[in-house]
Amino acid sequence: MRYQSQEQRHRRVFFARAFMVAAVIGIGFLGNGVFNIYHLEREAKERREVAEANLHNLEDREVLLERSIESLDTIAGVEAALRKQYDVAREGEGLIVVVGEEKEQEATETHPWWRAWWDSTVEGW
């Protein structure tokens, strides 16, 4: 065994402690960096899910628009679109108005605002 002087022991303990403090600080910086990268990855994953949902909606809309375009390629489709968007009719077509039964409206008397309160108070006596 080597004989170490008191000064060498103090120096060795000091450097060991300094190394430990530096290692803890370094691990702290690395942990912070890892946490930031994890946070960025989570945000990117959420954005990707939103983008995929938007893509799915756009693909569905594309299918609907293609069907609409295909229906407009025929005369019947054009006529249906015109009838739906504008109130048009062919020659000889007429307008049918369906009228329901009229309901009789009861005539109600109007009283001042205080009348209901007065009636309920006076009738209670």
N, CA, C and O atoms as a DFTB+ gen file, in Angstrom:
500 C
 N C O
     1  1       0.824      -1.171       0.000
     2  2       0.000       0.000       0.000
     3  2       0.872       1.239       0.000
     4  3       1.926       1.327       0.630
     5  1       0.386       2.121      -0.703
     6  2       1.132       3.369      -0.755
     7  2       0.701       4.263       0.392
     8  3      -0.454       4.292       0.815
     9  1       1.638       4.944       0.836
    10  2       1.361       5.873       1.912
    11  2       0.956       7.198       1.301
    12  3       1.687       7.760       0.485
    13  1      -0.221       7.709       1.696
    14  2      -0.681       8.989       1.179
    15  2      -0.637      10.013       2.297
    16  3      -0.977       9.757       3.452
    17  1      -0.210      11.153       1.891
    18  2      -0.171      12.222       2.885
    19  2      -1.576      12.775       3.091
    20  3      -2.481      12.525       2.295
    21  1      -1.736      13.506       4.136
    22  2      -3.031      14.101       4.460
    23  2      -3.477      15.030       3.337
    24  3      -4.659      15.067       2.995
    25  1      -2.573      15.751       2.785
    26  2      -2.879      16.704       1.717
    27  2      -3.367      15.973       0.477
    28  3      -4.301      16.429      -0.182
    29  1      -2.753      14.854       0.155
    30  2      -3.168      14.082      -1.021
    31  2      -4.572      13.506      -0.813
    32  3      -5.369      13.461      -1.751
    33  1      -4.870      13.077       0.385
    34  2      -6.209      12.561       0.667
    35  2      -7.267      13.657       0.508
    36  3      -8.328      13.425      -0.072
    37  1      -6.974      14.829       1.018
    38  2      -7.904      15.943       0.894
    39  2      -8.117      16.324      -0.578
    40  3      -9.233      16.598      -1.020
    41  1      -7.010      16.328      -1.305
    42  2      -7.098      16.659      -2.724
    43  2      -7.930      15.602      -3.466
    44  3      -8.756      15.940      -4.314
    45  1      -7.712      14.361      -3.148
    46  2      -8.435      13.267      -3.814
    47  2      -9.931      13.340      -3.496
    48  3     -10.753      13.180      -4.398
    49  1     -10.295      13.575      -2.248
    50  2     -11.697      13.701      -1.851
    51  2     -12.327      14.919      -2.535
    52  3     -13.462      14.857      -3.008
    53  1     -11.571      16.033      -2.580
    54  2     -12.089      17.244      -3.216
    55  2     -12.383      17.000      -4.693
    56  3     -13.450      17.372      -5.180
    57  1     -11.456      16.383      -5.403
    58  2     -11.673      16.124      -6.824
    59  2     -12.785      15.102      -7.046
    60  3     -13.526      15.205      -8.023
    61  1     -12.911      14.132      -6.167
    62  2     -13.997      13.163      -6.288
    63  2     -15.345      13.856      -6.111
    64  3     -16.284      13.591      -6.861
    65  1     -15.442      14.737      -5.127
    66  2     -16.692      15.478      -4.922
    67  2     -16.968      16.429      -6.083
    68  3     -18.110      16.553      -6.525
    69  1     -15.941      17.092      -6.574
    70  2     -16.107      17.996      -7.710
    71  2     -16.575      17.223      -8.940
    72  3     -17.423      17.690      -9.699
    73  1     -16.007      16.032      -9.120
    74  2     -16.429      15.201     -10.241
    75  2     -17.897      14.789     -10.078
    76  3     -18.643      14.791     -11.057
    77  1     -18.314      14.444      -8.883
    78  2     -19.696      14.048      -8.636
    79  2     -20.654      15.219      -8.917
    80  3     -21.703      15.030      -9.533
    81  1     -20.295      16.400      -8.473
    82  2     -21.135      17.576      -8.720
    83  2     -21.224      17.838     -10.220
    84  3     -22.307      18.100     -10.742
    85  1     -20.097      17.767     -10.909
    86  2     -20.095      17.975     -12.361
    87  2     -20.922      16.899     -13.060
    88  3     -21.623      17.188     -14.030
    89  1     -20.845      15.672     -12.579
    90  2     -21.614      14.584     -13.184
    91  2     -23.109      14.804     -12.975
    92  3     -23.899      14.587     -13.894
    93  1     -23.506      15.230     -11.779
    94  2     -24.931      15.497     -11.514
    95  2     -25.429      16.633     -12.392
    96  3     -26.525      16.560     -12.947
    97  1     -24.624      17.683     -12.517
    98  2     -25.022      18.819     -13.382
    99  2     -25.132      18.356     -14.829
   100  3     -26.080      18.716     -15.526
   101  1     -24.167      17.558     -15.281
   102  2     -24.208      17.038     -16.658
   103  2     -25.429      16.156     -16.888
   104  3     -26.079      16.258     -17.928
   105  1     -25.742      15.301     -15.936
   106  2     -26.929      14.443     -16.062
   107  2     -28.190      15.302     -16.084
   108  3     -29.137      14.995     -16.807
   109  1     -28.206      16.373     -15.297
   110  2     -29.349      17.291     -15.308
   111  2     -29.543      17.916     -16.679
   112  3     -30.666      17.976     -17.180
   113  1     -28.447      18.388     -17.300
   114  2     -28.549      18.963     -18.645
   115  2     -29.018      17.923     -19.665
   116  3     -29.856      18.213     -20.519
   117  1     -28.473      16.721     -19.565
   118  2     -28.888      15.664     -20.493
   119  2     -30.361      15.307     -20.289
   120  3     -31.088      15.102     -21.262
   121  1     -30.801      15.233     -19.043
   122  2     -32.201      14.928     -18.757
   123  2     -33.125      16.002     -19.298
   124  3     -34.191      15.703     -19.838
   125  1     -32.715      17.253     -19.152
   126  2     -33.510      18.353     -19.697
   127  2     -33.613      18.253     -21.213
   128  3     -34.683      18.463     -21.785
   129  1     -32.510      17.934     -21.855
   130  2     -32.524      17.783     -23.308
   131  2     -33.418      16.640     -23.750
   132  3     -34.160      16.768     -24.725
   133  1     -33.350      15.524     -23.037
   134  2     -34.192      14.372     -23.364
   135  2     -35.662      14.723     -23.175
   136  3     -36.497      14.349     -23.999
   137  1     -35.988      15.436     -22.100
   138  2     -37.372      15.832     -21.857
   139  2     -37.878      16.743     -22.970
   140  3     -39.012      16.595     -23.424
   141  1     -37.044      17.687     -23.415
   142  2     -37.453      18.582     -24.512
   143  2     -37.703      17.801     -25.801
   144  3     -38.667      18.067     -26.518
   145  1     -36.841      16.848     -26.086
   146  2     -37.022      16.033     -27.290
   147  2     -38.293      15.201     -27.171
   148  3     -39.031      15.066     -28.147
   149  1     -38.562      14.643     -25.996
   150  2     -39.794      13.870     -25.774
   151  2     -41.022      14.753     -25.988
   152  3     -41.990      14.330     -26.620
   153  1     -40.983      15.969     -25.466
   154  2     -42.103      16.901     -25.632
   155  2     -42.321      17.221     -27.117
   156  3     -43.458      17.237     -27.588
   157  1     -41.253      17.469     -27.835
   158  2     -41.362      17.747     -29.270
   159  2     -41.922      16.547     -30.027
   160  3     -42.707      16.714     -30.960
   161  1     -41.530      15.354     -29.637
   162  2     -42.032      14.138     -30.290
   163  2     -43.528      13.991     -30.058
   164  3     -44.252      13.614     -30.979
   165  1     -44.011      14.278     -28.853
   166  2     -45.440      14.186     -28.548
   167  2     -46.232      15.197     -29.375
   168  3     -47.292      14.864     -29.906
   169  1     -45.731      16.424     -29.491
   170  2     -46.398      17.441     -30.306
   171  2     -46.442      17.016     -31.768
   172  3     -47.463      17.183     -32.436
   173  1     -45.352      16.474     -32.260
   174  2     -45.307      16.027     -33.654
   175  2     -46.300      14.891     -33.873
   176  3     -46.946      14.834     -34.919
   177  1     -46.430      13.989     -32.908
   178  2     -47.381      12.889     -33.030
   179  2     -48.817      13.408     -33.075
   180  3     -49.625      12.931     -33.872
   181  1     -49.139      14.390     -32.216
   182  2     -50.484      14.974     -32.222
   183  2     -50.766      15.675     -33.545
   184  3     -51.851      15.538     -34.109
   185  1     -49.795      16.418     -34.030
   186  2     -49.978      17.112     -35.321
   187  2     -50.171      16.113     -36.454
   188  3     -50.970      16.340     -37.363
   189  1     -49.443      15.014     -36.397
   190  2     -49.584      13.996     -37.433
   191  2     -50.979      13.387     -37.402
   192  3     -51.581      13.167     -38.454
   193  1     -51.507      13.109     -36.196
   194  2     -52.857      12.549     -36.085
   195  2     -53.898      13.515     -36.639
   196  3     -54.832      13.092     -37.320
   197  1     -53.746      14.810     -36.355
   198  2     -54.672      15.814     -36.882
   199  2     -54.562      15.876     -38.401
   200  3     -55.577      15.949     -39.094
   201  1     -53.347      15.846     -38.918
   202  2     -53.148      15.889     -40.368
   203  2     -53.744      14.654     -41.043
   204  3     -54.327      14.760     -42.122
   205  1     -53.600      13.481     -40.416
   206  2     -54.182      12.264     -40.991
   207  2     -55.707      12.328     -40.981
   208  3     -56.352      11.868     -41.924
   209  1     -56.285      12.891     -39.927
   210  2     -57.743      13.046     -39.878
   211  2     -58.207      14.009     -40.969
   212  3     -59.214      13.760     -41.631
   213  1     -57.477      15.104     -41.157
   214  2     -57.818      16.052     -42.223
   215  2     -57.698      15.391     -43.591
   216  3     -58.529      15.620     -44.470
   217  1     -56.676      14.583     -43.769
   218  2     -56.498      13.876     -45.034
   219  2     -57.672      12.949     -45.297
   220  3     -58.179      12.883     -46.417
   221  1     -58.104      12.233     -44.267
   222  2     -59.247      11.315     -44.415
   223  2     -60.507      12.090     -44.802
   224  3     -61.264      11.657     -45.672
   225  1     -60.730      13.234     -44.154
   226  2     -61.899      14.055     -44.489
   227  2     -61.816      14.573     -45.926
   228  3     -62.818      14.596     -46.641
   229  1     -60.633      14.983     -46.338
   230  2     -60.466      15.480     -47.699
   231  2     -60.662      14.369     -48.733
   232  3     -61.212      14.613     -49.808
   233  1     -60.221      13.167     -48.417
   234  2     -60.429      12.047     -49.338
   235  2     -61.915      11.728     -49.471
   236  3     -62.391      11.445     -50.570
   237  1     -62.659      11.772     -48.348
   238  2     -64.105      11.554     -48.405
   239  2     -64.784      12.638     -49.239
   240  3     -65.678      12.352     -50.036
   241  1     -64.356      13.869     -49.050
   242  2     -64.938      14.973     -49.818
   243  2     -64.616      14.828     -51.307
   244  3     -65.447      15.134     -52.161
   245  1     -63.413      14.362     -51.605
   246  2     -63.041      14.150     -53.004
   247  2     -63.969      13.123     -53.657
   248  3     -64.396      13.303     -54.797
   249  1     -64.275      12.049     -52.932
   250  2     -65.169      11.020     -53.461
   251  2     -66.551      11.623     -53.732
   252  3     -67.145      11.362     -54.779
   253  1     -67.064      12.426     -52.795
   254  2     -68.373      13.052     -52.984
   255  2     -68.372      14.004     -54.178
   256  3     -69.325      14.034     -54.957
   257  1     -67.304      14.774     -54.315
   258  2     -67.221      15.702     -55.444
   259  2     -67.123      14.961     -56.778
   260  3     -67.700      15.388     -57.779
   261  1     -66.385      13.844     -56.781
   262  2     -66.292      13.062     -58.020
   263  2     -67.657      12.499     -58.396
   264  3     -68.012      12.483     -59.574
   265  1     -68.425      12.040     -57.416
   266  2     -69.783      11.552     -57.702
   267  2     -70.665      12.671     -58.220
   268  3     -71.467      12.467     -59.132
   269  1     -70.520      13.851     -57.642
   270  2     -71.304      15.001     -58.084
   271  2     -70.942      15.367     -59.523
   272  3     -71.817      15.671     -60.333
   273  1     -69.660      15.334     -59.830
   274  2     -69.218      15.647     -61.193
   275  2     -69.749      14.600     -62.173
   276  3     -70.179      14.937     -63.276
   277  1     -69.717      13.331     -61.765
   278  2     -70.235      12.268     -62.628
   279  2     -71.731      12.441     -62.876
   280  3     -72.214      12.187     -63.980
   281  1     -72.459      12.871     -61.854
   282  2     -73.896      13.067     -62.053
   283  2     -74.163      14.270     -62.947
   284  3     -75.185      14.307     -63.633
   285  1     -73.274      15.251     -62.955
   286  2     -73.460      16.416     -63.813
   287  2     -73.095      16.123     -65.272
   288  3     -73.359      16.949     -66.146
   289  1     -72.503      14.982     -65.542
   290  2     -72.189      14.608     -66.917
   291  2     -73.428      14.170     -67.681
   292  3     -73.416      14.121     -68.911
   293  1     -74.501      13.849     -66.958
   294  2     -75.734      13.425     -67.624
   295  2     -76.737      14.576     -67.622
   296  3     -76.669      15.479     -66.788
   297  1     -77.667      14.524     -68.569
   298  2     -78.684      15.567     -68.671
   299  2     -79.591      15.546     -67.441
   300  3     -79.959      16.597     -66.916
   301  1     -79.944      14.354     -66.989
   302  2     -80.800      14.245     -65.810
   303  2     -80.098      14.829     -64.576
   304  3     -80.751      15.454     -63.740
   305  1     -78.813      14.639     -64.455
   306  2     -78.062      15.181     -63.334
   307  2     -78.011      16.694     -63.353
   308  3     -78.149      17.344     -62.317
   309  1     -77.811      17.258     -64.549
   310  2     -77.795      18.715     -64.681
   311  2     -79.170      19.280     -64.325
   312  3     -79.278      20.281     -63.617
   313  1     -80.220      18.619     -64.828
   314  2     -81.581      19.082     -64.546
   315  2     -81.877      19.019     -63.048
   316  3     -82.474      19.944     -62.497
   317  1     -81.469      17.949     -62.396
   318  2     -81.696      17.813     -60.954
   319  2     -80.945      18.893     -60.176
   320  3     -81.470      19.444     -59.209
   321  1     -79.719      19.194     -60.600
   322  2     -78.948      20.231     -59.924
   323  2     -79.594      21.597     -60.109
   324  3     -79.656      22.390     -59.170
   325  1     -80.073      21.874     -61.319
   326  2     -80.755      23.151     -61.571
   327  2     -82.034      23.265     -60.754
   328  3     -82.316      24.316     -60.178
   329  1     -82.804      22.192     -60.704
   330  2     -84.049      22.228     -59.932
   331  2     -83.776      22.403     -58.438
   332  3     -84.531      23.073     -57.734
   333  1     -82.711      21.806     -57.974
   334  2     -82.384      21.912     -56.559
   335  2     -81.884      23.310     -56.200
   336  3     -82.287      23.880     -55.186
   337  1     -81.008      23.855     -57.034
   338  2     -80.401      25.138     -56.716
   339  2     -81.317      26.316     -57.037
   340  3     -81.356      27.297     -56.294
   341  1     -82.044      26.220     -58.128
   342  2     -82.939      27.297     -58.545
   343  2     -84.351      26.722     -58.614
   344  3     -84.529      25.534     -58.882
   345  1     -85.329      27.543     -58.378
   346  2     -86.714      27.093     -58.478
   347  2     -87.158      27.225     -59.937
   348  3     -87.759      28.224     -60.329
   349  1     -86.852      26.205     -60.724
   350  2     -87.230      26.207     -62.138
   351  2     -88.108      24.998     -62.415
   352  3     -88.086      24.001     -61.693
   353  1     -88.892      25.125     -63.503
   354  2     -89.772      24.030     -63.901
   355  2     -89.772      23.949     -65.424
   356  3     -89.441      24.913     -66.114
   357  1     -90.147      22.789     -65.924
   358  2     -90.274      22.614     -67.369
   359  2     -91.585      23.240     -67.837
   360  3     -92.449      23.598     -67.037
   361  1     -91.700      23.357     -69.138
   362  2     -92.960      23.845     -69.703
   363  2     -94.056      22.850     -69.380
   364  3     -93.879      21.639     -69.510
   365  1     -95.173      23.375     -68.964
   366  2     -96.306      22.530     -68.653
   367  2     -96.348      22.077     -67.204
   368  3     -97.382      21.587     -66.749
   369  1     -95.261      22.226     -66.469
   370  2     -95.275      21.861     -65.065
   371  2     -95.862      23.016     -64.262
   372  3     -95.646      24.186     -64.579
   373  1     -96.593      22.673     -63.241
   374  2     -97.202      23.701     -62.411
   375  2     -96.726      23.589     -60.977
   376  3     -95.939      22.713     -60.620
   377  1     -97.218      24.485     -60.188
   378  2     -96.853      24.549     -58.787
   379  2     -98.014      24.041     -57.953
   380  3     -99.152      24.466     -58.150
   381  1     -97.748      23.160     -57.047
   382  2     -98.768      22.632     -56.151
   383  2     -98.465      23.155     -54.764
   384  3     -97.351      23.020     -54.259
   385  1     -99.475      23.754     -54.157
   386  2     -99.314      24.277     -52.809
   387  2    -100.180      23.435     -51.884
   388  3    -101.392      23.346     -52.077
   389  1     -99.581      22.834     -50.906
   390  2    -100.307      22.021     -49.937
   391  2    -100.597      22.907     -48.735
   392  3     -99.692      23.448     -48.102
   393  1    -101.889      23.039     -48.440
   394  2    -102.297      23.897     -47.343
   395  2    -102.837      23.021     -46.230
   396  3    -103.669      22.144     -46.463
   397  1    -102.370      23.259     -45.044
   398  2    -102.842      22.507     -43.893
   399  2    -104.080      23.158     -43.307
   400  3    -104.498      24.233     -43.739
   401  1    -104.666      22.485     -42.306
   402  2    -105.834      23.041     -41.647
   403  2    -105.427      24.252     -40.831
   404  3    -104.366      24.279     -40.207
   405  1    -106.298      25.257     -40.849
   406  2    -106.025      26.441     -40.065
   407  2    -106.447      26.185     -38.630
   408  3    -107.507      25.609     -38.387
   409  1    -105.666      26.589     -37.725
   410  2    -105.979      26.434     -36.312
   411  2    -106.611      27.729     -35.825
   412  3    -106.167      28.830     -36.150
   413  1    -107.657      27.557     -35.039
   414  2    -108.295      28.735     -34.474
   415  2    -107.455      29.232     -33.309
   416  3    -107.017      28.462     -32.455
   417  1    -107.251      30.505     -33.304
   418  2    -106.486      31.094     -32.218
   419  2    -107.454      31.617     -31.173
   420  3    -108.402      32.337     -31.487
   421  1    -107.211      31.259     -29.970
   422  2    -108.066      31.717     -28.898
   423  2    -107.713      33.153     -28.573
   424  3    -106.546      33.541     -28.513
   425  1    -108.761      33.923     -28.368
   426  2    -108.543      35.307     -27.972
   427  2    -108.261      35.328     -26.476
   428  3    -109.072      34.865     -25.674
   429  1    -107.167      35.841     -26.130
   430  2    -106.811      35.914     -24.715
   431  2    -106.870      37.361     -24.268
   432  3    -106.449      38.278     -24.973
   433  1    -107.393      37.524     -23.104
   434  2    -107.436      38.873     -22.552
   435  2    -106.083      39.205     -21.960
   436  3    -105.411      38.359     -21.371
   437  1    -105.711      40.427     -22.128
   438  2    -104.446      40.855     -21.545
   439  2    -104.747      41.611     -20.266
   440  3    -105.616      42.482     -20.229
   441  1    -104.041      41.275     -19.257
   442  2    -104.211      41.912     -17.962
   443  2    -102.935      42.649     -17.613
   444  3    -101.866      42.349     -18.145
   445  1    -103.050      43.601     -16.732
   446  2    -101.823      44.252     -16.254
   447  2    -100.945      43.247     -15.524
   448  3    -101.427      42.205     -15.080
   449  1     -99.690      43.550     -15.403
   450  2     -98.728      42.622     -14.839
   451  2     -99.038      42.278     -13.385
   452  3     -98.730      41.176     -12.933
   453  1     -99.617      43.166     -12.682
   454  2     -99.874      42.949     -11.269
   455  2    -101.141      42.157     -11.020
   456  3    -101.387      41.744      -9.887
   457  1    -101.968      41.927     -12.058
   458  2    -103.274      41.295     -11.875
   459  2    -103.156      39.844     -11.377
   460  3    -103.917      39.438     -10.499
   461  1    -102.233      39.074     -11.915
   462  2    -102.066      37.687     -11.490
   463  2    -101.651      37.617     -10.033
   464  3    -102.129      36.755      -9.296
   465  1    -100.774      38.504      -9.609
   466  2    -100.348      38.532      -8.215
   467  2    -101.509      38.912      -7.303
   468  3    -101.717      38.308      -6.250
   469  1    -102.254      39.916      -7.724
   470  2    -103.393      40.386      -6.916
   471  2    -104.450      39.288      -6.769
   472  3    -104.980      39.058      -5.681
   473  1    -104.746      38.609      -7.894
   474  2    -105.762      37.550      -7.839
   475  2    -105.324      36.416      -6.928
   476  3    -106.132      35.887      -6.165
   477  1    -104.034      36.033      -6.998
   478  2    -103.581      34.925      -6.169
   479  2    -103.555      35.328      -4.692
   480  3    -103.786      34.487      -3.823
   481  1    -103.278      36.596      -4.397
   482  2    -103.230      37.045      -3.006
   483  2    -104.636      37.177      -2.434
   484  3    -104.899      36.744      -1.312
   485  1    -105.531      37.770      -3.199
   486  2    -106.890      38.014      -2.707
   487  2    -107.650      36.693      -2.592
   488  3    -108.418      36.508      -1.649
   489  1    -107.448      35.770      -3.539
   490  2    -108.166      34.494      -3.473
   491  2    -107.714      33.664      -2.288
   492  3    -108.480      32.836      -1.794
   493  1    -106.502      33.861      -1.824
   494  2    -105.990      33.105      -0.688
   495  2    -106.617      33.533       0.628
   496  3    -106.516      32.790       1.604
   497  1    -107.263      34.698       0.705
   498  2    -107.855      35.182       1.946
   499  2    -109.158      34.585       2.179
   500  3    -109.802      34.882       3.185
